[in-house]
Amino acid sequence: MAGHEIPEPADRKQLADPGSELRAAEETRAACDPAFRHGVVVGFDGSTSSERALAYAIGMARRLGSGLIIVHVANRLPTTVWAGCEPPVFVDVPDHRTEVLGLELACADYLTEVPWILVERGGDICHELEEVGEEYSADAIVVGSTHGIVGRIFGSVAGRLARRAQRPVVVIP
């Protein structure tokens, strides 16, 4: 058969355990972004408190000589069939705010001091910030404080994150 080669046993791919591909992907991702390994994660939604948190995180990353991982958690709305009492289902809502934030950040002069990336996630803010922190082995997570009645009733993101995070959480007032 012209053009077809039968591989020798040494050339064949050996089957490995199912987790080895996942570990290889994680090692590749970590190797691709060395500037962001042990970086500073900051939650950012464009609000005044998140802008203050971003400013602090930029200074922190600059002092540490590391990268900045800016995380925007997109909207996920719970939808429930009330009559049937079924458990809530979360529906991803297109959030163009991340694109707008990315463009604003790309044009910002104050971000030229440190390498940075913008990560979009969907879901619970606390869970997603901690998950990104774990993925990048972040040295800290920086968030702005919540002001207003919503934070007092439901608990602030900063408070919930500080209780559950596996790394230092810096809350900027």
KOLPAMAR-426025 format. One line per field, with one value per atom (N, C-alpha, C): residue number from 1; residue in three letters; x, y, z. Coordinates in nm, 4 decimals. Layout:
BEGIN
k NUM;...
r ALA;...
u X;...
v Y;...
w Z;...
This chain:
BEGIN
k 1;1;1;2;2;2;3;3;3;4;4;4;5;5;5;6;6;6;7;7;7;8;8;8;9;9;9;10;10;10;11;11;11;12;12;12;13;13;13;14;14;14;15;15;15;16;16;16;17;17;17;18;18;18;19;19;19;20;20;20;21;21;21;22;22;22;23;23;23;24;24;24;25;25;25;26;26;26;27;27;27;28;28;28;29;29;29;30;30;30;31;31;31;32;32;32;33;33;33;34;34;34;35;35;35;36;36;36;37;37;37;38;38;38;39;39;39;40;40;40;41;41;41;42;42;42;43;43;43;44;44;44;45;45;45;46;46;46;47;47;47;48;48;48;49;49;49;50;50;50;51;51;51;52;52;52;53;53;53;54;54;54;55;55;55;56;56;56;57;57;57;58;58;58;59;59;59;60;60;60;61;61;61;62;62;62;63;63;63;64;64;64;65;65;65;66;66;66;67;67;67;68;68;68;69;69;69;70;70;70;71;71;71;72;72;72;73;73;73;74;74;74;75;75;75;76;76;76;77;77;77;78;78;78;79;79;79;80;80;80;81;81;81;82;82;82;83;83;83;84;84;84;85;85;85;86;86;86;87;87;87;88;88;88;89;89;89;90;90;90;91;91;91;92;92;92;93;93;93;94;94;94;95;95;95;96;96;96;97;97;97;98;98;98;99;99;99;100;100;100;101;101;101;102;102;102;103;103;103;104;104;104;105;105;105;106;106;106;107;107;107;108;108;108;109;109;109;110;110;110;111;111;111;112;112;112;113;113;113;114;114;114;115;115;115;116;116;116;117;117;117;118;118;118;119;119;119;120;120;120;121;121;121;122;122;122;123;123;123;124;124;124;125;125;125;126;126;126;127;127;127;128;128;128;129;129;129;130;130;130;131;131;131;132;132;132;133;133;133;134;134;134;135;135;135;136;136;136;137;137;137;138;138;138;139;139;139;140;140;140;141;141;141;142;142;142;143;143;143;144;144;144;145;145;145;146;146;146;147;147;147;148;148;148;149;149;149;150;150;150;151;151;151;152;152;152;153;153;153;154;154;154;155;155;155;156;156;156;157;157;157;158;158;158;159;159;159;160;160;160;161;161;161;162;162;162;163;163;163;164;164;164;165;165;165;166;166;166;167;167;167;168;168;168;169;169;169;170;170;170;171;171;171;172;172;172;173;173;173
r MET;MET;MET;ALA;ALA;ALA;GLY;GLY;GLY;HIS;HIS;HIS;GLU;GLU;GLU;ILE;ILE;ILE;PRO;PRO;PRO;GLU;GLU;GLU;PRO;PRO;PRO;ALA;ALA;ALA;ASP;ASP;ASP;ARG;ARG;ARG;LYS;LYS;LYS;GLN;GLN;GLN;LEU;LEU;LEU;ALA;ALA;ALA;ASP;ASP;ASP;PRO;PRO;PRO;GLY;GLY;GLY;SER;SER;SER;GLU;GLU;GLU;LEU;LEU;LEU;ARG;ARG;ARG;ALA;ALA;ALA;ALA;ALA;ALA;GLU;GLU;GLU;GLU;GLU;GLU;THR;THR;THR;ARG;ARG;ARG;ALA;ALA;ALA;ALA;ALA;ALA;CYS;CYS;CYS;ASP;ASP;ASP;PRO;PRO;PRO;ALA;ALA;ALA;PHE;PHE;PHE;ARG;ARG;ARG;HIS;HIS;HIS;GLY;GLY;GLY;VAL;VAL;VAL;VAL;VAL;VAL;VAL;VAL;VAL;GLY;GLY;GLY;PHE;PHE;PHE;ASP;ASP;ASP;GLY;GLY;GLY;SER;SER;SER;THR;THR;THR;SER;SER;SER;SER;SER;SER;GLU;GLU;GLU;ARG;ARG;ARG;ALA;ALA;ALA;LEU;LEU;LEU;ALA;ALA;ALA;TYR;TYR;TYR;ALA;ALA;ALA;ILE;ILE;ILE;GLY;GLY;GLY;MET;MET;MET;ALA;ALA;ALA;ARG;ARG;ARG;ARG;ARG;ARG;LEU;LEU;LEU;GLY;GLY;GLY;SER;SER;SER;GLY;GLY;GLY;LEU;LEU;LEU;ILE;ILE;ILE;ILE;ILE;ILE;VAL;VAL;VAL;HIS;HIS;HIS;VAL;VAL;VAL;ALA;ALA;ALA;ASN;ASN;ASN;ARG;ARG;ARG;LEU;LEU;LEU;PRO;PRO;PRO;THR;THR;THR;THR;THR;THR;VAL;VAL;VAL;TRP;TRP;TRP;ALA;ALA;ALA;GLY;GLY;GLY;CYS;CYS;CYS;GLU;GLU;GLU;PRO;PRO;PRO;PRO;PRO;PRO;VAL;VAL;VAL;PHE;PHE;PHE;VAL;VAL;VAL;ASP;ASP;ASP;VAL;VAL;VAL;PRO;PRO;PRO;ASP;ASP;ASP;HIS;HIS;HIS;ARG;ARG;ARG;THR;THR;THR;GLU;GLU;GLU;VAL;VAL;VAL;LEU;LEU;LEU;GLY;GLY;GLY;LEU;LEU;LEU;GLU;GLU;GLU;LEU;LEU;LEU;ALA;ALA;ALA;CYS;CYS;CYS;ALA;ALA;ALA;ASP;ASP;ASP;TYR;TYR;TYR;LEU;LEU;LEU;THR;THR;THR;GLU;GLU;GLU;VAL;VAL;VAL;PRO;PRO;PRO;TRP;TRP;TRP;ILE;ILE;ILE;LEU;LEU;LEU;VAL;VAL;VAL;GLU;GLU;GLU;ARG;ARG;ARG;GLY;GLY;GLY;GLY;GLY;GLY;ASP;ASP;ASP;ILE;ILE;ILE;CYS;CYS;CYS;HIS;HIS;HIS;GLU;GLU;GLU;LEU;LEU;LEU;GLU;GLU;GLU;GLU;GLU;GLU;VAL;VAL;VAL;GLY;GLY;GLY;GLU;GLU;GLU;GLU;GLU;GLU;TYR;TYR;TYR;SER;SER;SER;ALA;ALA;ALA;ASP;ASP;ASP;ALA;ALA;ALA;ILE;ILE;ILE;VAL;VAL;VAL;VAL;VAL;VAL;GLY;GLY;GLY;SER;SER;SER;THR;THR;THR;HIS;HIS;HIS;GLY;GLY;GLY;ILE;ILE;ILE;VAL;VAL;VAL;GLY;GLY;GLY;ARG;ARG;ARG;ILE;ILE;ILE;PHE;PHE;PHE;GLY;GLY;GLY;SER;SER;SER;VAL;VAL;VAL;ALA;ALA;ALA;GLY;GLY;GLY;ARG;ARG;ARG;LEU;LEU;LEU;ALA;ALA;ALA;ARG;ARG;ARG;ARG;ARG;ARG;ALA;ALA;ALA;GLN;GLN;GLN;ARG;ARG;ARG;PRO;PRO;PRO;VAL;VAL;VAL;VAL;VAL;VAL;VAL;VAL;VAL;ILE;ILE;ILE;PRO;PRO;PRO
u 0.0837;0.0000;0.0874;0.0820;0.1637;0.1102;0.1997;0.1599;0.1060;0.0990;0.0482;0.1586;0.1833;0.2913;0.2339;0.2717;0.2266;0.3248;0.2772;0.3692;0.4278;0.5498;0.6161;0.5621;0.5735;0.5230;0.5828;0.7076;0.7681;0.7046;0.6486;0.5865;0.4428;0.3847;0.2448;0.2302;0.1199;0.0899;0.0446;0.1115;0.0734;-0.0445;-0.1341;-0.2501;-0.2075;-0.2498;-0.2170;-0.3460;-0.3293;-0.4480;-0.5263;-0.6613;-0.7435;-0.7054;-0.6509;-0.6156;-0.4883;-0.4092;-0.2818;-0.3022;-0.4059;-0.4329;-0.4731;-0.5520;-0.5928;-0.4721;-0.3839;-0.2640;-0.1742;-0.1626;-0.0807;-0.1383;-0.2708;-0.3343;-0.3105;-0.3187;-0.2942;-0.1490;-0.0546;0.0861;0.1128;0.0477;0.0653;0.0114;-0.1081;-0.1662;-0.0755;-0.0230;0.0658;0.1939;0.2419;0.3656;0.3444;0.2230;0.1952;0.1933;0.1555;0.1404;0.2270;0.3594;0.4430;0.4321;0.3968;0.3842;0.2661;0.1695;0.0487;0.0459;0.1413;0.1513;0.1925;0.1244;0.1456;0.1188;0.0213;-0.0167;-0.1187;-0.1800;-0.2819;-0.4140;-0.5150;-0.6489;-0.7293;-0.8016;-0.8867;-1.0223;-1.1279;-1.2634;-1.2945;-1.3469;-1.3712;-1.5019;-1.5872;-1.7133;-1.7377;-1.6402;-1.6535;-1.7094;-1.7497;-1.8035;-1.6899;-1.7269;-1.6271;-1.5429;-1.6065;-1.5293;-1.4370;-1.4802;-1.3917;-1.2781;-1.3008;-1.1917;-1.0855;-1.1297;-1.0327;-0.9565;-1.0269;-0.9613;-0.8600;-0.8951;-0.8038;-0.6781;-0.6958;-0.5803;-0.4866;-0.5433;-0.4612;-0.3923;-0.4655;-0.4102;-0.2964;-0.3069;-0.1984;-0.0720;-0.0844;0.0311;0.0871;-0.0002;0.0428;0.1182;0.0644;0.1309;0.2655;0.2713;0.3978;0.5016;0.4616;0.5559;0.6025;0.5120;0.5476;0.6222;0.6167;0.6790;0.6031;0.4706;0.3893;0.2835;0.2048;0.0990;-0.0310;-0.1233;-0.2540;-0.3603;-0.4443;-0.5530;-0.6821;-0.7400;-0.8633;-0.9790;-1.0707;-1.1805;-1.3131;-1.3889;-1.5250;-1.6194;-1.7092;-1.8047;-1.9334;-1.9676;-2.0849;-2.2126;-2.3211;-2.4521;-2.4963;-2.5504;-2.6204;-2.7479;-2.8594;-2.9877;-3.0517;-3.0998;-3.1701;-3.3118;-3.3523;-3.4897;-3.5491;-3.6661;-3.7283;-3.8713;-3.9134;-4.0531;-4.1226;-4.1842;-4.2406;-4.3536;-4.4386;-4.5531;-4.5089;-4.4058;-4.3609;-4.2616;-4.2159;-4.1184;-3.9908;-3.9533;-3.8299;-3.7115;-3.5948;-3.4764;-3.4409;-3.3749;-3.3414;-3.2406;-3.2556;-3.1641;-3.1032;-2.9732;-2.9065;-2.8916;-2.9286;-2.9224;-2.8171;-2.7240;-2.6231;-2.6874;-2.6685;-2.7209;-2.6035;-2.6166;-2.5057;-2.4713;-2.3458;-2.3023;-2.1982;-2.2420;-2.1514;-2.0671;-2.0946;-2.0189;-1.8717;-1.8436;-1.7047;-1.6275;-1.6897;-1.6232;-1.5956;-1.6932;-1.6768;-1.5672;-1.5677;-1.4634;-1.3260;-1.3190;-1.1914;-1.1367;-1.2238;-1.1802;-1.1355;-1.2107;-1.1728;-1.0375;-1.0177;-0.8919;-0.7755;-0.8001;-0.6939;-0.6466;-0.7353;-0.7007;-0.6483;-0.6507;-0.6119;-0.4603;-0.4127;-0.2685;-0.2132;-0.2945;-0.2461;-0.2174;-0.2624;-0.2354;-0.1077;-0.0349;0.0900;0.2028;0.1811;0.2862;0.3060;0.2017;0.2087;0.1462;0.1923;0.1233;-0.0127;-0.1158;-0.2485;-0.3277;-0.4266;-0.5220;-0.6608;-0.7615;-0.9007;-0.9645;-1.0207;-1.0840;-1.2330;-1.3167;-1.4611;-1.5099;-1.5903;-1.6512;-1.8000;-1.8736;-2.0157;-2.0464;-2.1247;-2.1613;-2.1534;-2.1331;-2.1211;-1.9872;-1.9906;-1.8702;-1.7623;-1.7993;-1.6996;-1.6348;-1.7171;-1.6655;-1.5724;-1.6128;-1.5330;-1.4010;-1.4018;-1.2761;-1.1798;-1.2309;-1.1455;-1.0957;-1.1797;-1.1385;-1.0270;-1.0410;-0.9361;-0.8086;-0.8232;-0.7069;-0.6354;-0.7119;-0.6516;-0.5845;-0.6491;-0.5918;-0.4563;-0.4438;-0.3203;-0.2285;-0.2638;-0.1869;-0.1613;-0.2665;-0.2556;-0.2047;-0.1280;-0.0796;-0.1875;-0.2837;-0.3909;-0.5070;-0.6232;-0.7427;-0.7814;-0.8010;-0.8370;-0.9782;-1.0630;-1.2000;-1.2360;-1.3327;-1.3858;-1.4967;-1.5189;-1.6252;-1.7604;-1.8633;-1.9997;-2.0626;-2.1203;-2.1917;-2.3392;-2.4216;-2.5642;-2.6381;-2.7671;-2.8556;-2.8471;-2.8202;-2.8117;-2.7011;-2.5850;-2.4740;-2.5053;-2.5805;-2.6164;-2.7169;-2.8079;-2.9098;-2.8529;-2.7869;-2.7412;-2.5976;-2.5271;-2.3861;-2.3017;-2.1930;-2.1096;-2.0245;-1.9854;-1.8961;-1.7647;-1.7148;-1.5874;-1.5946;-1.7025;-1.7176;-1.7262;-1.8065;-1.8184;-1.6869;-1.6185;-1.4914;-1.3852;-1.3809;-1.2820;-1.3031;-1.4280;-1.4552;-1.4178;-1.4251;-1.4064;-1.2778;-1.2089;-1.0916;-0.9749;-0.8936;-0.7751;-0.6477;-0.6651;-0.5512;-0.5912;-0.4975;-0.5318;-0.6299;-0.7236;-0.8212;-0.8017;-0.7844;-0.7677;-0.8956;-0.9610;-1.0859;-1.0554;-1.0850;-1.0574;-1.1876;-1.1872;-1.3115;-1.3456
v -0.1187;0.0000;0.1240;0.1985;0.3183;0.4263;0.4919;0.6023;0.5595;0.4314;0.3864;0.3102;0.3466;0.2849;0.2194;0.0982;0.0287;0.0614;0.1192;0.1592;0.0391;0.0547;-0.0463;-0.0378;-0.1441;-0.1413;-0.0271;0.0112;0.1196;0.2541;0.2665;0.3910;0.4050;0.2959;0.2995;0.3706;0.4400;0.5111;0.4104;0.4133;0.3225;0.3803;0.2927;0.3379;0.3665;0.4792;0.5183;0.5267;0.5542;0.5679;0.6920;0.6947;0.8041;0.9399;0.9462;1.0735;1.1348;1.0572;1.1103;1.2211;1.2097;1.3147;1.4437;1.4331;1.5508;1.6159;1.5352;1.5911;1.6574;1.5954;1.6536;1.7873;1.7965;1.9230;2.0303;1.9938;2.0906;2.1378;2.0444;2.0827;2.1740;2.1453;2.2286;2.3684;2.3777;2.5087;2.5871;2.5223;2.5912;2.6339;2.5511;2.5837;2.6965;2.7113;2.8143;2.9540;2.9677;3.0987;3.1131;3.1080;3.1177;3.2531;3.3570;3.4896;3.4966;3.4067;3.4123;3.3070;3.2159;3.1173;3.1913;3.1695;3.2392;3.3888;3.4209;3.5602;3.6061;3.7183;3.7775;3.7737;3.7130;3.7070;3.8234;3.8926;4.0027;3.9900;4.0015;4.0034;4.1419;4.1494;4.2798;4.2781;4.3768;4.3902;4.5331;4.6196;4.7570;4.8517;4.7995;4.8849;4.9631;5.0622;5.1444;5.0610;4.9721;4.8908;4.7928;4.7405;4.6497;4.7260;4.8522;4.9343;4.9609;4.9838;5.0011;4.8713;4.7592;4.6294;4.6046;4.6419;4.6268;4.7115;4.8350;4.9230;4.8623;4.8087;4.7463;4.6213;4.5401;4.4163;4.4446;4.5538;4.5913;4.6194;4.6969;4.7260;4.6015;4.5136;4.3894;4.3011;4.2868;4.2055;4.2667;4.3975;4.4640;4.4389;4.4511;4.4275;4.2823;4.1891;4.0471;4.0048;4.0887;4.0521;3.9412;3.9403;3.8346;3.8941;3.8076;3.8508;3.8741;3.9351;3.9705;3.8935;3.8214;3.7464;3.8177;3.8889;3.9641;3.8723;3.8528;3.7590;3.8350;3.8140;3.8672;3.7488;3.7430;3.6339;3.6804;3.6142;3.6507;3.6068;3.6630;3.6346;3.4920;3.4307;3.3033;3.3186;3.3084;3.3296;3.1961;3.1840;3.0608;3.0643;2.9555;2.9436;2.8222;2.8371;2.7295;2.7123;2.5904;2.5633;2.5608;2.6720;2.6872;2.5887;2.5641;2.4769;2.3343;2.2887;2.1513;2.1339;2.2422;2.2389;2.1654;2.1812;2.1191;2.2020;2.1390;2.2140;2.3197;2.4269;2.5336;2.4866;2.5398;2.5149;2.6490;2.6515;2.7765;2.7880;2.9030;2.9302;3.0370;3.0087;3.1085;3.2173;3.3396;3.4545;3.5197;3.5477;3.6147;3.7447;3.7600;3.8775;3.9508;4.0533;4.1308;4.2252;4.2306;4.3182;4.2769;4.1475;4.1020;4.1578;4.1591;4.2155;4.3636;4.4355;4.5793;4.6028;4.5241;4.5371;4.5069;4.4043;4.3694;4.4821;4.5462;4.6592;4.7772;4.8037;4.9126;4.8852;4.7609;4.7253;4.7290;4.6874;4.6887;4.8307;4.9276;5.0674;5.1411;5.0760;5.1418;5.1533;5.2734;5.2970;5.2329;5.2249;5.1755;5.0257;4.9532;4.8097;4.7764;4.8788;4.8529;4.8116;4.8277;4.7986;4.6496;4.5689;4.4255;4.3456;4.2209;4.1354;4.0951;4.0938;4.0602;3.9829;3.9086;3.8403;3.8607;3.8522;3.8619;3.7258;3.6725;3.5417;3.5614;3.5030;3.5094;3.3756;3.3793;3.2590;3.2835;3.1791;3.1886;3.1052;3.1582;3.0830;3.1667;3.1001;3.1672;3.2398;3.3649;3.4481;3.3911;3.3556;3.3028;3.1750;3.0851;2.9577;2.9797;3.0657;3.0880;3.1574;3.2547;3.3216;3.2229;3.1395;3.0408;2.9374;2.8980;2.8000;2.8561;2.9806;3.0434;3.0558;3.0915;3.0987;2.9660;2.8588;2.7254;2.6880;2.7185;2.6853;2.7522;2.8755;2.9505;2.9490;2.8735;2.8702;3.0129;3.0909;3.2331;3.2539;3.3608;3.3970;3.4659;3.5307;3.6001;3.6267;3.6499;3.6924;3.8278;3.9248;4.0607;4.0895;4.1361;4.1732;4.3044;4.3728;4.4935;4.4566;4.5437;4.5161;4.5527;4.4868;4.5116;4.6149;4.7157;4.8172;4.8062;4.8261;4.8268;4.7173;4.7187;4.6290;4.4856;4.4669;4.3314;4.2525;4.3155;4.2488;4.2182;4.3046;4.2799;4.1671;4.1555;4.0507;3.9149;3.9081;3.7802;3.7465;3.8381;3.8155;3.8622;3.9254;3.9806;3.8721;3.8973;3.8060;3.7956;3.9107;3.9122;3.8266;3.8385;3.7604;3.6115;3.5736;3.4311;3.3764;3.4556;3.4111;3.3952;3.4889;3.4822;3.3574;3.3153;3.1967;3.0668;3.0628;2.9356;2.9238;3.0316;3.0294;2.9541;2.8965;2.8217;2.9050;3.0335;3.1249;3.2596;3.3493;3.4785;3.5573;3.6226;3.7091;3.8497;3.9434;4.0841;4.1556;4.2186;4.2911;4.4388;4.5080;4.6514;4.7274;4.8179;4.8921;4.9924
w 0.0000;0.0000;0.0000;-0.1014;-0.1124;-0.0191;0.0492;0.1366;0.2717;0.2978;0.4273;0.4980;0.6188;0.6939;0.8177;0.8412;0.9618;1.0723;1.1808;1.2873;1.3605;1.4006;1.4812;1.6237;1.7018;1.8395;1.9218;1.8959;1.9734;1.9391;1.8166;1.7744;1.8222;1.8650;1.9057;2.0394;2.0505;2.1747;2.2796;2.3916;2.4986;2.5737;2.6126;2.6885;2.8314;2.8806;3.0175;3.0974;3.2250;3.3078;3.2634;3.2819;3.2315;3.2894;3.4061;3.4684;3.4135;3.3405;3.2913;3.1885;3.1033;3.0054;3.0752;3.1812;3.2574;3.3232;3.3820;3.4447;3.3403;3.2236;3.1171;3.0712;3.0611;3.0216;3.1268;3.2551;3.3619;3.3606;3.3376;3.3320;3.2132;3.0990;2.9804;3.0049;3.0670;3.0953;3.1890;3.2919;3.3847;3.3146;3.2232;3.1530;3.0522;3.0014;2.9010;2.9614;3.0845;3.1470;3.2719;3.2605;3.3806;3.4495;3.3774;3.4391;3.5338;3.5163;3.5977;3.7071;3.7063;3.8144;3.9398;4.0482;4.1748;4.1590;4.0773;4.0568;4.1588;4.1288;4.2156;4.1395;4.2001;4.1416;4.1960;4.1074;4.1517;4.0841;4.1648;4.1115;4.0589;3.9362;3.8754;3.7981;3.8287;3.7554;3.7068;3.7232;3.6785;3.7828;3.8988;4.0048;4.0712;4.1491;4.2177;4.3132;4.3884;4.4832;4.4102;4.2947;4.2217;4.1544;4.1197;4.0652;4.1711;4.2956;4.4049;4.4296;4.4232;4.4410;4.3296;4.2077;4.0949;4.1147;4.1596;4.1827;4.2872;4.3951;4.4988;4.4437;4.3665;4.3120;4.2142;4.1380;4.0465;4.1260;4.2321;4.3163;4.3818;4.4264;4.4900;4.3905;4.2700;4.1678;4.1292;4.1210;4.0866;4.1953;4.3228;4.4330;4.4377;4.4042;4.4052;4.2784;4.1758;4.0493;3.9786;3.9940;3.9346;3.8431;3.7840;3.6937;3.7674;3.6961;3.7511;3.6737;3.7457;3.6850;3.7223;3.6268;3.6495;3.6133;3.7088;3.6885;3.6878;3.5803;3.5739;3.5727;3.6702;3.6783;3.6104;3.4999;3.4211;3.4914;3.4476;3.5079;3.4806;3.5839;3.5700;3.6484;3.5824;3.6476;3.6838;3.8102;3.8450;3.7883;3.7269;3.6801;3.7472;3.8004;3.8743;3.8254;3.8152;3.7876;3.9231;3.9577;4.0921;4.1181;4.0216;4.0446;4.0720;4.0024;4.0197;4.1322;4.1930;4.3024;4.2615;4.1373;4.0917;4.1390;4.1527;4.1953;4.0914;4.1343;4.0393;3.9350;3.8170;3.7069;3.6716;3.6499;3.6170;3.4663;3.4152;3.2728;3.2494;3.1589;3.1244;3.0396;3.0823;3.0108;2.9391;2.8114;2.7426;2.8141;2.8472;2.9222;2.8402;2.7705;2.6869;2.7710;2.8993;2.9883;2.9928;2.9821;2.9843;2.8659;2.7493;2.6317;2.6510;2.7049;2.7293;2.8318;2.9410;3.0432;2.9844;2.9001;2.8378;2.7515;2.6769;2.5942;2.6799;2.7867;2.8772;2.9422;2.9851;3.0503;2.9512;2.8276;2.7274;2.6966;2.7112;2.6835;2.8071;2.9227;3.0476;3.0591;3.0864;3.1022;3.2291;3.3342;3.4622;3.4620;3.3599;3.3528;3.2755;3.2335;3.1607;3.2545;3.3851;3.4831;3.5091;3.4841;3.5139;3.3996;3.3804;3.2837;3.3411;3.2576;3.3071;3.2033;3.2524;3.1664;3.2259;3.1412;3.1850;3.1660;3.2740;3.2720;3.2974;3.2113;3.2306;3.2813;3.3830;3.4380;3.4575;3.4795;3.5095;3.6312;3.7223;3.8410;3.9655;4.0776;4.2065;4.2122;4.2480;4.2462;4.3373;4.4594;4.5541;4.5021;4.4544;4.4039;4.2852;4.1936;4.0729;4.1040;4.1942;4.2311;4.2966;4.3846;4.4503;4.3497;4.2558;4.1555;4.0658;4.0239;3.9429;4.0260;4.1541;4.2418;4.2531;4.2581;4.2661;4.1339;4.0215;3.8913;3.8695;3.9133;3.8921;4.0147;4.1180;4.2429;4.2920;4.2946;4.3279;4.4696;4.4866;4.6192;4.7014;4.6357;4.7076;4.6131;4.6731;4.6004;4.6564;4.5691;4.6111;4.5622;4.6522;4.6169;4.6845;4.6272;4.6888;4.7859;4.8829;4.9802;4.9207;4.9719;4.9274;5.0186;4.9573;5.0342;4.9996;5.0978;5.0702;5.1410;5.1215;5.1945;5.1431;5.0142;4.9590;5.0275;5.0462;5.1137;5.2587;5.3220;5.4619;5.4764;5.3817;5.3904;5.3512;5.2353;5.1827;5.2181;5.2790;5.3082;5.1919;5.2217;5.1150;5.0513;4.9281;4.8567;4.9328;4.9794;5.0514;5.1776;5.2521;5.3753;5.3483;5.2502;5.2159;5.1630;5.0820;5.0250;5.1334;5.2270;5.3349;5.4212;5.4375;5.5185;5.4485;5.3149;5.2463;5.1656;5.1421;5.0540;5.1167;5.0303;5.0724;5.0589;5.0359;5.0193;5.0780;5.1023;5.1621;5.0757;5.1431;5.0770;5.1304;5.0387;5.0763;5.0359;5.1335;5.1083;5.1127;5.0030;4.9927;5.0175;5.1150;5.1444;5.0357
